[in-house]
Amino acid sequence: ITVYVNEIRQHAMMEERAPHFPQGSVIVKEKLKTPESSTPELLTLMIKRERGYNPGSGDWEYMVVDGNGQSIQARGKLENCQSCHLMEKNTDYVSRSYLPVEVQKALK
């Protein structure tokens, strides 16, 4: 898994133990078909929207895009995304299990 974050939220992702991501934060995760694949089969995104957009899920909008980023397959308050992210309420609904161990240990 490769995860990208925009600059506005990089500090929250990489340094805060209990982060709060500001509006405009974007996370993009590549999903590869196999570990040997060089191009993703799809991309999943989280976009932090204005307060009140999706209060039950931290005001995140979820999106699924094809691997080359050309076609949106699903977008909005996606139930299948929210169901997993609800378990991550303490980290503003963002899973960080993929962070390297040394980064996880250094969170403040």
N, C-alpha and C positions, 0 to 999 in steps of 0.2 A: 504494500500500500504506500502510495506517495500522497502526502497531504500538503496543500499550499494554503497560505493565509495572506491576506492583504496587510499592508503596513499598519493600518489602524488597529488591528487586533493582535499583532505579533507579540506585543508585551504581555497581554493577557494570556495568550496561549503558552508562551515559553517561560514565564516568570512567576505567575500568580497561582498559588495553591487553590484559592477559591475565587476564580476570575469572574468578572462581570464584563461581558463584551459590549462595546458601544454600538449604537446604531451605525450601520454601514459596514460592519464587520462581514467578511466573506471567507468561507472555508470551502476549498475544492478538494475532493478526494478522488483519485484515479482508481478504478477497479480494473485489474488485469484479469484476462481469462485464465492464464497460467502464470506461475512465477517467472517463466522464461519469456513471456510476452514483452514486446518493446513498445507496444501502443495499447492504450486502454480500450476496453470494450464499452465502458461507459464512465461517466463522471457524475458524482453526486455533489451537490452544493448546499450550503446553509448560508442564508443571508439574514442578518439581523435587521429587522424592520422597526418602524416607529412603535412606541409604547401603545399597547392596546391591539396591535395587529393579530397576535396569537398568544394571549396571556397564559393559557394553559401549557404552553411549550416555550416560554421565555421570549416570545415575539419573534421567533425564527420562522423564516419561509424556507421550504425545502424544494429542491429541484433535481431532476434526473435528466441528463443530457447524453446523447450518443457519444461514443468514444472520440470522435473528431470534433466535437463541440458545435456541430451544425444543426442539430435537431433536438428541441426540448421534448422529452417523452412524458414528463409529468412535472407539475409545479403547484405550489401552494402549501396548505396545511395538510400535508400528506400523512395519513394515518399510519402507514407502514413505517415511515421514518420516525414519527413522533413516538410510537410505541417503544422503540428502543431508547430514544433520547430522554424520555421521561425518567429513566433510571439515573440520569446524570444531572439531576436538579442542582446539586451542590457545586457543580462546575458550569453553571449557566447552560445546562442541557447539552454540553459538549463533551464527548468522550475523548480522553487523551491517553488511552491505553497504548497507542502506537508510538508515543513519545519515547525516545531512548531513555534507558534507566537512569543515566547520569543527569539528564534534564529533569526527570521526575523527582529525583532526590534533591535537586537544587531549588525546587519551587518554594516560594516564600509566602 
